[in-house]
Amino acid sequence: MPPQNELLDDTPWQSLREQWLVPEDVTYLNHGSFGPSPRVVRESRQQWCDALEREPMDFFLRQYETELERALEKLGKFVGASARELVFVDNATFGMNVVAAQIELSAGDEVVLTDHEYGAVFRIWRDLCQASGAELKVARLPFPLTDPNEIVEAVQDTLTDRTKILVVSHVTSATATNFPVEDICQLARKRGVPTCVDGPHAIAMVPLNLRELGCDYYVASCHKWLSAPFGTGFLYMAKRHTQKVLPVVRSWGGSLSGQPSRWQDEFQWIGTRDPSNFLAVPTAIEFLEDIGIQKFRDRTHALAEYARSRIEALTGLPTFLPNSSEWYGSMISLPIPPSNDPDVGGVLRDPLQTALWERERIEVPVFHWHERRFIRVSCHLYTSTKDIDRLVDSLQQHLPEFSKSAEE
Ligand SMILES: Cc1ncc(COP(=O)(O)O)c(C=O)c1O
């Protein structure tokens, strides 16, 4: 099928492909789960690692805190927050656990999530509710999604005077959907409910201004769409919460170089570790800024849209959300026919996914969500229309073997 618009012309993007180590014979369509870094980012990380290895005393006592501050300032500019409101953590999961440790719950309290939240996030809050006697309440969203107001209304209907926190994705995992988090946070503020936004997919994929968003907590991973090194997450806390923050790992709680104390101290030294991944985050931001962040978004959305139109045409199954960059960015989840394997289950274990890898060297997640089966296609700057075509050709060949036929 010929490309439909100029954003689908692969030629201007071809030279960028060599920035990534992904082997030529692998079609990597899962940047959304684990996003590899371009060469400049890997080199930057290595340089910081070498600086640490060369003279660890000098690095930890005289360079580390200044460089970390510089990295946080760059990240802060990118996400619309001050460096004083951010800390690096390993990943969004770590950040979510820190937030969970701040919230005092007791019997009768409620925690509200939507039914699109990430499985591990759901589990963190479910366990906390079980231990404290609080209730986990799930806002059930309409399916298919057609109007952002319906999402806001479903959340609104689930909040009560007993809600202690609302946890909501910025961009969802299984359904790859952009949520109207501005409106949701505004609604929660009016009701006096603190919000924690789960944002690992949003960083770079969609515009983010934490100052304007007005959430209480925001957790994210930079190793997804920003393509920073693995193990780079951050936690944002509105100033009103930083005074009583509890780290999940306790250490000295103070500056190594004797700086005045501040809330971030509890997180920035959690025992000795290699922080070179955090210090390479500015290079990941600069890499995308040099290309043009809007160009990145436009190109990768065009590829996701191309995947949508081709896979819809193959399966005859319509996508559950409108075809617009307001609803999805660089990643799209597409319904596929049900599996013919009665034991299929779990995350990332569908036999179709295994066959696509073993037979075709295509990495793409195939999974079940709320009794429906999906394939989720992630598009980054190393992705080409040929990668999507390869996926569609392979699906055409293998999907029938791993799916119920229309008569079943
Ligand atoms: C919506 C959402 N939240 C949280 C996470 C956890 O991210 P990490 O594994 O980087 O902590 C993911 C990972 O895919 C996710 O999609």
The ligand as a MOL file (V3000), in Angstrom:
LIG
                    3D

  0  0  0     0  0            999 V3000
M  V30 BEGIN CTAB
M  V30 COUNTS 16 16 0 0 0
M  V30 BEGIN ATOM
M  V30 1 C 0.6230 3.3440 32.4410 0
M  V30 2 C 1.8530 2.7160 33.0270 0
M  V30 3 N 2.1380 2.9500 34.3090 0
M  V30 4 C 3.2610 2.4510 34.8950 0
M  V30 5 C 4.1420 1.6750 34.1830 0
M  V30 6 C 5.3780 1.1560 34.8500 0
M  V30 7 O 6.5070 1.7160 34.2440 0
M  V30 8 P 7.9570 1.2510 34.7200 0
M  V30 9 O 8.0620 -0.2030 34.4530 0
M  V30 10 O 8.8940 2.0680 33.9080 0
M  V30 11 O 8.0230 1.5480 36.1790 0
M  V30 12 C 3.8780 1.3860 32.8480 0
M  V30 13 C 4.7900 0.5360 32.0590 0
M  V30 14 O 4.5700 0.1950 30.9380 0
M  V30 15 C 2.7090 1.9260 32.2570 0
M  V30 16 O 2.4040 1.6840 30.9670 0
M  V30 END ATOM
M  V30 BEGIN BOND
M  V30 1 1 1 2
M  V30 2 1 2 3
M  V30 3 2 2 15
M  V30 4 2 3 4
M  V30 5 1 4 5
M  V30 6 1 5 6
M  V30 7 2 5 12
M  V30 8 1 6 7
M  V30 9 1 7 8
M  V30 10 2 8 9
M  V30 11 1 8 10
M  V30 12 1 8 11
M  V30 13 1 12 13
M  V30 14 1 12 15
M  V30 15 2 13 14
M  V30 16 1 15 16
M  V30 END BOND
M  V30 END CTAB
M  END
